[in-house]
Amino acid sequence: MRETGDVRIVPVPLGATEAPGRVRRAPGDRLSLRTPNRLEVHDREAFLAGARAPVEALDLPPGAHAEPAPGGGFVVAEAARVRAVAPDGTTRWELPHDTWHGGHRPPRAPGAPAPDPSGRLVAVTVPTLLPEEEVAARAVALQDGPRRRGYGRDRLLLLDAGTGTVRAEQPVAAVAGALALEWHAGGALLAASFRTAWYGWAGYWAEPSDGGLRILGVTADRHEVVGFLPGSSRVVTLRRAEWTALDDDRYELALHDARAAAGAAASPVATLDLNDLSWDAENDDFGSAHVLDGSHLLVTADWVPSEGPLEHTHWLLAADTLRPLGRLRYPCPVDDTVVPLGDGTWLTRDGDRLRHWRLG
C-alpha cells in the first residue's frame, strides 16, 4: 500500500482569497464565515473573488453555535435554548432546555444545530439535568461552582423548522460531548456522532418519519460519522487513534450502507487501515476525512516522509472502495483544513489565505 505514497496527484488551482475565520459550505451556493462572535453568509462566487459583502449576518453571544437555514435566517444553539432567527434578526421561535455548564466553564451551547437541506427539520442535541437526589447514583457529575450538577444522557431532537415543535426525541450515548450531525443531501437520512471523554465516539444513522426517528445503524469501535456519499445511502466513518490504551494506535476509514441492515450493528461494506499509508505509523496522525463528490474522498494527515521533516499532506481515495489513489501535491503549503463545496471542488487554508482547487 505504501507505494501509493509515491503517486502524486496535482490539483488544479482555481483562485485564492483572504479569509480570516472559519469558512464552511452553506445552503444555496453560499459560504458561511464564522468569527468569534459573528456568523456571516456570503455568495460563494463573490466571496471567492474577494468581495466581502454578506447577504446575511448575525452577532452571537459567547459560547453559541449557529448554522444558516436553507430558507434564509439562522438556527442558533445557546447554553439554555435553541432558536430560529429570521433574516431581519427577529426570533421566529425558541425552545428552552436544561443549561449546559460544562464543568468549570461558563454556560455554553452543548453542540451545533443542523438544519436539514429541505428546510423542514432541525437536528440538535440538548443536555439532561438530573434531579439532585439522583446525582450520586446515576449522573456524570461535573463540578460547577459550589454545587454539583448531574447530567444524564443527551437527547437528540428533531424540531419542526417552522415552529420549533419537537417531532422526535432519541437518547444518545453522550453527555454534552463533541458531536457531528450530517444530513443526506435529500434530507431523508441523518447521521449523528457523539464523543464522551474516556468512551470515545459513538455514531448512529437514522431515518426521520411521521412516527419519530428510526435508528437504522450504529457504528462500532469508536467510529465518527464523516458524511454520506452523494447519490447513494452509503455513509463514511472515521476512527482515530485515541490512545486510551497502550495499543490504541489504529486509524481506520469505513464505508457502510445505511439502509442495508436496519436496526443492526453496522457491518462495513469496505474498510481501510489508514496506518497502511504511513512510512512511520507510530508518528503519523490522520486528522479528518471529507467527501469531495460521489467518486472521491480526501483524508488529511501528518506525513513523515522517508527523508525530511514532518509535513501536512492530503490523500485522495476512491469513494466506492476506499482504495488509495495517491497523495495530492499542492504547489503551496496546506494545513489540515479542507472545505468541500459539494461540486467536486474544495478549499484549503494557508494562514489567512483560502485556496480553491479541483481535480485535473
RODO-2510 file (C-alpha; in nm, 4 decimals, decimal comma):
residues 360
     n   res          X          Y          Z
     1     m     0,0000     0,0000     0,0000
     2     r     0,2851     0,2379     0,0733
     3     e     0,3728     0,2572    -0,2947
     4     t     0,0659     0,4816    -0,3253
     5     g     0,2617     0,7476    -0,1371
     6     d     0,4783     0,7850    -0,4476
     7     v     0,1742     0,8601    -0,6672
     8     r     0,1440     1,2377    -0,6744
     9     i    -0,1839     1,3919    -0,7905
    10     v    -0,1574     1,7570    -0,8894
    11     p    -0,4811     1,9512    -0,8242
    12     v    -0,5816     2,2424    -1,0475
    13     p    -0,5832     2,5851    -0,8736
    14     l    -0,8993     2,7906    -0,9222
    15     g    -0,8066     3,1032    -0,7252
    16     a    -0,7311     3,2315    -0,3774
    17     t    -0,8693     3,4862    -0,1318
    18     e    -0,8023     3,6206     0,2171
    19     a    -1,0458     3,4843     0,4760
    20     p    -0,9710     3,5082     0,8491
    21     g    -1,2246     3,2945     1,0308
    22     r    -1,3858     2,9555     0,9747
    23     v    -1,5395     2,9069     0,6302
    24     r    -1,7979     2,6386     0,5537
    25     r    -2,0376     2,5494     0,2766
    26     a    -2,3872     2,6959     0,3253
    27     p    -2,7229     2,6295     0,1534
    28     g    -2,7868     2,7706    -0,1910
    29     d    -2,4333     2,8021    -0,3361
    30     r    -2,3253     3,0170    -0,0457
    31     l    -2,0484     3,0109     0,2128
    32     s    -2,0593     3,0941     0,5827
    33     l    -1,7812     3,2807     0,7625
    34     r    -1,7593     3,2397     1,1407
    35     t    -1,5522     3,4753     1,3519
    36     p    -1,5559     3,4617     1,7350
    37     n    -1,8853     3,6476     1,7825
    38     r    -2,0391     3,6732     1,4360
    39     l    -2,1686     3,4499     1,1578
    40     e    -2,1927     3,5830     0,8022
    41     v    -2,3378     3,4266     0,4871
    42     h    -2,1803     3,5186     0,1520
    43     d    -2,2476     3,4459    -0,2125
    44     r    -1,9876     3,1816    -0,2955
    45     e    -1,8589     3,3201    -0,6249
    46     a    -1,8363     3,6748    -0,4917
    47     f    -1,6615     3,5614    -0,1734
    48     l    -1,4015     3,3560    -0,3583
    49     a    -1,3428     3,6527    -0,5874
    50     g    -1,2556     3,8660    -0,2832
    51     a    -1,5828     4,0538    -0,2231
    52     r    -1,6833     4,0964     0,1424
    53     a    -2,0486     4,1958     0,1339
    54     p    -2,2516     3,9424     0,3384
    55     v    -2,6057     3,8699     0,2258
    56     e    -2,6944     3,7835     0,5881
    57     a    -2,5173     3,8265     0,9216
    58     l    -2,5848     3,7582     1,2887
    59     d    -2,3990     3,8645     1,6020
    60     l    -2,3730     3,5765     1,8500
    61     p    -2,3391     3,5575     2,2280
    62     p    -2,0284     3,3844     2,3704
    63     g    -2,0417     3,0062     2,3580
    64     a    -2,3164     2,9882     2,0935
    65     h    -2,3230     2,7761     1,7777
    66     a    -2,5214     2,8766     1,4702
    67     e    -2,5914     2,7478     1,1200
    68     p    -2,7579     2,9192     0,8208
    69     a    -3,1086     2,7898     0,7460
    70     p    -3,1927     2,6768     0,3890
    71     g    -3,4766     2,9310     0,3543
    72     g    -3,2784     3,2204     0,4981
    73     g    -3,2028     3,3202     0,8545
    74     f    -3,0228     3,1101     1,1134
    75     v    -3,0689     2,8371     1,3721
    76     v    -2,8819     2,9205     1,6936
    77     a    -2,7906     2,6871     1,9809
    78     e    -2,7103     2,8527     2,3132
    79     a    -2,6455     2,7324     2,6685
    80     a    -3,0148     2,7009     2,7601
    81     r    -3,2122     2,7351     2,4368
    82     v    -3,2337     2,6708     2,0647
    83     r    -3,3903     2,9415     1,8494
    84     a    -3,4598     3,0269     1,4875
    85     v    -3,3750     3,3778     1,3705
    86     a    -3,5325     3,5379     1,0635
    87     p    -3,3187     3,7282     0,8091
    88     d    -3,4271     4,0570     0,9696
    89     g    -3,2912     3,9421     1,3082
    90     t    -3,6240     3,8693     1,4785
    91     t    -3,6717     3,5411     1,6652
    92     r    -3,9173     3,3085     1,4896
    93     w    -3,9339     3,0509     1,7699
    94     e    -3,7441     2,9461     2,0807
    95     l    -3,7084     2,6101     2,2566
    96     p    -3,5655     2,6289     2,6124
    97     h    -3,3749     2,3335     2,7603
    98     d    -3,1585     2,2474     3,0623
    99     t    -2,8489     2,4638     3,0868
   100     w    -2,5188     2,3027     2,9935
   101     h    -2,2382     2,4320     3,2162
   102     g    -1,9534     2,2099     3,1027
   103     g    -1,7632     2,1668     3,4259
   104     h    -1,5888     2,4836     3,5426
   105     r    -1,6616     2,6733     3,2214
   106     p    -1,9334     2,9366     3,1873
   107     p    -2,2568     2,8055     3,0311
   108     r    -2,2294     2,7290     2,6614
   109     a    -2,4140     2,5502     2,3826
   110     p    -2,3858     2,1699     2,4097
   111     g    -2,3408     2,1413     2,0317
   112     a    -2,4216     2,2878     1,6912
   113     p    -2,7669     2,2591     1,5316
   114     a    -2,8123     2,1009     1,1871
   115     p    -3,0969     2,2225     0,9623
   116     d    -3,1919     1,9620     0,7043
   117     p    -3,1366     2,0524     0,3353
   118     s    -3,5094     2,0598     0,2585
   119     g    -3,5773     2,3194     0,5274
   120     r    -3,8330     2,1023     0,7109
   121     l    -3,6428     1,9840     1,0192
   122     v    -3,3620     2,0861     1,2535
   123     a    -3,1489     1,8279     1,4383
   124     v    -2,9962     1,9340     1,7683
   125     t    -2,8746     1,7735     2,0901
   126     v    -2,9671     1,9022     2,4352
   127     p    -2,8408     1,8024     2,7827
   128     t    -3,0426     1,6276     3,0518
   129     l    -3,0048     1,7747     3,4009
   130     l    -3,0993     1,5132     3,6601
   131     p    -3,2673     1,5856     3,9955
   132     e    -3,0189     1,6455     4,2759
   133     e    -3,1185     1,3256     4,4572
   134     e    -3,0170     1,1207     4,1533
   135     v    -2,6777     1,2830     4,1009
   136     a    -2,4730     1,0477     4,3170
   137     a    -2,6375     0,7319     4,1859
   138     r    -2,6889     0,7956     3,8144
   139     a    -2,5279     1,1096     3,6790
   140     v    -2,1968     1,2074     3,5362
   141     a    -2,1247     1,4732     3,7984
   142     l    -1,9410     1,7851     3,6886
   143     q    -1,8200     2,0447     3,9366
   144     d    -1,9766     2,3798     3,8531
   145     g    -1,9036     2,6293     4,1268
   146     p    -2,0198     2,5451     4,4782
   147     r    -2,2915     2,2941     4,3837
   148     r    -2,2748     1,9711     4,1886
   149     r    -2,4775     1,9256     3,8728
   150     g    -2,5678     1,5819     3,7461
   151     y    -2,6180     1,5197     3,3771
   152     g    -2,7682     1,2107     3,2204
   153     r    -2,7617     1,1061     2,8558
   154     d    -2,8032     1,3802     2,5987
   155     r    -3,1157     1,3808     2,3814
   156     l    -3,1099     1,4098     2,0044
   157     l    -3,4117     1,6156     1,8990
   158     l    -3,5736     1,6660     1,5611
   159     l    -3,7511     2,0022     1,5559
   160     d    -4,0033     2,1410     1,3106
   161     a    -3,8038     2,4116     1,1308
   162     g    -4,1068     2,6385     1,1077
   163     t    -4,2347     2,6201     1,4654
   164     g    -3,9653     2,4595     1,6851
   165     t    -4,2044     2,1805     1,7851
   166     v    -4,0270     1,8593     1,8902
   167     r    -4,1085     1,5939     1,6280
   168     a    -3,8817     1,3182     1,7601
   169     e    -3,6518     1,2514     2,0549
   170     q    -3,3775     0,9902     2,0993
   171     p    -3,1398     0,9437     2,3980
   172     v    -2,7794     0,9101     2,2774
   173     a    -2,4525     0,7798     2,4195
   174     a    -2,3018     1,1124     2,5206
   175     v    -2,3002     1,3711     2,7959
   176     a    -2,2736     1,7019     2,6081
   177     g    -1,9518     1,5939     2,4416
   178     a    -1,8319     1,6853     2,0942
   179     l    -2,0752     1,5989     1,8205
   180     a    -2,1204     1,5936     1,4455
   181     l    -2,4600     1,5956     1,2720
   182     e    -2,4730     1,5269     0,8977
   183     w    -2,7807     1,5127     0,6721
   184     h    -2,8147     1,3206     0,3498
   185     a    -2,8497     1,5653     0,0602
   186     g    -3,2214     1,4901     0,0260
   187     g    -3,2926     1,5123     0,3987
   188     a    -3,4151     1,1505     0,4153
   189     l    -3,1293     1,0286     0,6396
   190     l    -2,9483     1,1773     0,9378
   191     a    -2,6086     1,0662     1,0690
   192     a    -2,5060     1,1654     1,4199
   193     s    -2,1803     1,1201     1,6120
   194     f    -2,1104     1,1938     1,9772
   195     r    -1,7908     1,1859     2,1781
   196     t    -1,7698     1,1483     2,5548
   197     a    -1,4408     1,1630     2,7446
   198     w    -1,2860     0,8168     2,8019
   199     y    -1,5570     0,6471     2,5949
   200     g    -1,4690     0,7866     2,2515
   201     w    -1,7048     0,8294     1,9599
   202     a    -2,0433     0,6656     1,9094
   203     g    -2,2333     0,7057     1,5838
   204     y    -2,5852     0,6467     1,4548
   205     w    -2,7714     0,6898     1,1314
   206     a    -3,1433     0,7271     1,1336
   207     e    -3,4472     0,7902     0,9185
   208     p    -3,6927     1,0657     1,0177
   209     s    -4,0538     0,9562     0,9827
   210     d    -4,4014     1,0641     1,0887
   211     g    -4,3652     0,8368     1,3892
   212     g    -4,0342     0,9803     1,5093
   213     l    -3,6754     0,8787     1,4394
   214     r    -3,5971     0,5226     1,3253
   215     i    -3,2409     0,4118     1,4059
   216     l    -3,1012     0,2219     1,1066
   217     g    -2,7473     0,1512     1,2228
   218     v    -2,4900     0,2066     1,4956
   219     t    -2,1165     0,2379     1,4435
   220     a    -1,8810     0,0099     1,6280
   221     d    -1,5346     0,0625     1,7772
   222     r    -1,5359     0,4422     1,8136
   223     h    -1,6123     0,5430     1,4574
   224     e    -1,7189     0,9013     1,3878
   225     v    -1,9568     0,9766     1,1009
   226     v    -1,7974     1,1773     0,8176
   227     g    -2,0905     1,2102     0,5766
   228     f    -2,2988     1,0493     0,3038
   229     l    -2,1821     0,9760    -0,0491
   230     p    -2,3923     1,1786    -0,2977
   231     g    -2,6493     0,9749    -0,4888
   232     s    -2,6428     0,6772    -0,2503
   233     s    -2,7310     0,5707     0,1031
   234     r    -2,3677     0,4936     0,1826
   235     v    -2,2073     0,6688     0,4769
   236     v    -1,8366     0,7155     0,5545
   237     t    -1,6979     0,6854     0,9082
   238     l    -1,3540     0,7539     1,0570
   239     r    -1,1809     0,6021     1,3570
   240     r    -0,8894     0,7942     1,5080
   241     a    -0,6315     0,6584     1,7485
   242     e    -0,7369     0,7998     2,0868
   243     w    -0,4557     0,6472     2,2933
   244     t    -0,6851     0,5488     2,5808
   245     a    -0,4977     0,2163     2,5856
   246     l    -0,1368     0,1283     2,5080
   247     d    -0,2292    -0,0436     2,1819
   248     d    -0,4934     0,2101     2,0705
   249     d    -0,2987     0,3360     1,7693
   250     r    -0,5394     0,2380     1,4901
   251     y    -0,6758     0,4822     1,2335
   252     e    -0,9457     0,3344     1,0127
   253     l    -1,1851     0,4507     0,7434
   254     a    -1,5074     0,2553     0,6828
   255     l    -1,7928     0,2612     0,4334
   256     h    -2,1425     0,1480     0,5331
   257     d    -2,4750     0,1077     0,3576
   258     a    -2,7158     0,2969     0,5844
   259     r    -3,0173     0,1014     0,4618
   260     a    -2,8626    -0,2467     0,4433
   261     a    -2,9487    -0,3775     0,7899
   262     a    -3,1958    -0,1584     0,9708
   263     g    -3,1606    -0,1701     1,3477
   264     a    -2,8442    -0,3794     1,3447
   265     a    -2,4855    -0,3049     1,4365
   266     a    -2,3166    -0,1706     1,1290
   267     s    -2,1097    -0,4141     0,9222
   268     p    -1,8993    -0,2071     0,6835
   269     v    -1,9063    -0,2537     0,3081
   270     a    -1,5358    -0,1650     0,2930
   271     t    -1,2600    -0,0644     0,5360
   272     l    -0,9133     0,0854     0,5087
   273     d    -0,6438     0,0691     0,7757
   274     l    -0,5000     0,4186     0,7340
   275     n    -0,1759     0,3176     0,9020
   276     d    -0,1015     0,1196     0,5850
   277     l    -0,0430     0,4540     0,4126
   278     s     0,2355     0,5563     0,6501
   279     w     0,6090     0,5314     0,6263
   280     d     0,6174     0,5864     1,0025
   281     a     0,2906     0,4592     1,1541
   282     e     0,3986     0,5403     1,5100
   283     n     0,4300     0,9125     1,4324
   284     d     0,1799     0,9731     1,1526
   285     d    -0,1631     1,1036     1,2536
   286     f    -0,4778     1,1222     1,0407
   287     g    -0,6864     1,4272     1,1196
   288     s    -1,0074     1,4256     0,9176
   289     a    -1,1899     1,2794     0,6184
   290     h    -1,4090     1,4630     0,3668
   291     v    -1,6489     1,3649     0,0886
   292     l    -1,5489     1,5588    -0,2251
   293     d    -1,8078     1,4009    -0,4572
   294     g    -1,9628     1,0621    -0,5310
   295     s    -1,6285     0,9267    -0,6501
   296     h    -1,3639     1,0789    -0,4248
   297     l    -1,2749     1,1157    -0,0580
   298     l    -0,9974     1,3310     0,0859
   299     v    -0,8132     1,2408     0,4078
   300     t    -0,5785     1,4808     0,5876
   301     a    -0,2702     1,3536     0,7682
   302     d     0,0612     1,4392     0,9245
   303     w     0,3133     1,2714     0,6974
   304     v     0,6609     1,1582     0,7968
   305     p     0,8464     1,1035     0,4678
   306     s     1,1344     0,8615     0,4351
   307     e     1,3625     1,1664     0,4384
   308     g     1,2881     1,5132     0,5742
   309     p     1,0690     1,6683     0,8469
   310     l     0,7043     1,6000     0,9248
   311     e     0,4583     1,7820     0,6975
   312     h     0,0848     1,8095     0,6323
   313     t    -0,0443     1,6011     0,3449
   314     h    -0,3775     1,5093     0,1836
   315     w    -0,4674     1,1662     0,0480
   316     l    -0,7174     1,1052    -0,2325
   317     l    -0,9267     0,7867    -0,2119
   318     a    -1,1845     0,6151    -0,4328
   319     a    -1,5191     0,6666    -0,2584
   320     d    -1,6773     0,3370    -0,3634
   321     t    -1,3959     0,1081    -0,2419
   322     l    -1,1767     0,3313    -0,0163
   323     r    -0,8832     0,2438    -0,2441
   324     p    -0,6000     0,4983    -0,2063
   325     l    -0,5326     0,6816    -0,5319
   326     g    -0,2315     0,8830    -0,4191
   327     r    -0,1206     1,1978    -0,2384
   328     l    -0,2230     1,5436    -0,3526
   329     r     0,0769     1,7524    -0,4481
   330     y    -0,0094     2,1174    -0,3959
   331     p     0,2173     2,3927    -0,5299
   332     c     0,1826     2,5801    -0,1979
   333     p     0,1603     2,4979     0,1748
   334     v    -0,1595     2,3483     0,3195
   335     d    -0,2700     2,2560     0,6695
   336     d    -0,5383     2,0095     0,7784
   337     t    -0,8258     2,2435     0,6808
   338     v    -1,0436     2,1166     0,3955
   339     v    -1,3812     2,2647     0,2937
   340     p    -1,5651     2,0531     0,0311
   341     l    -1,8024     2,2652    -0,1767
   342     g    -2,0290     1,9866    -0,2990
   343     d    -1,9325     2,0103    -0,6667
   344     g    -1,6039     1,8177    -0,6526
   345     t    -1,4020     2,1295    -0,5698
   346     w    -1,2630     2,2156    -0,2281
   347     l    -1,0841     2,4836    -0,0274
   348     t    -0,7585     2,4607     0,1668
   349     r    -0,6020     2,7127     0,4024
   350     d    -0,2555     2,8650     0,4184
   351     g    -0,2661     3,1025     0,7140
   352     d    -0,5477     3,3506     0,6413
   353     r    -0,5456     3,2597     0,2740
   354     l    -0,8057     3,0232     0,1261
   355     r    -0,7255     2,8426    -0,1977
   356     h    -0,9800     2,6815    -0,4311
   357     w    -0,8985     2,3515    -0,6100
   358     r    -1,0382     2,0871    -0,8403
   359     l    -0,9039     1,7582    -0,9707
   360     g    -0,7370     1,7578    -1,3114
***
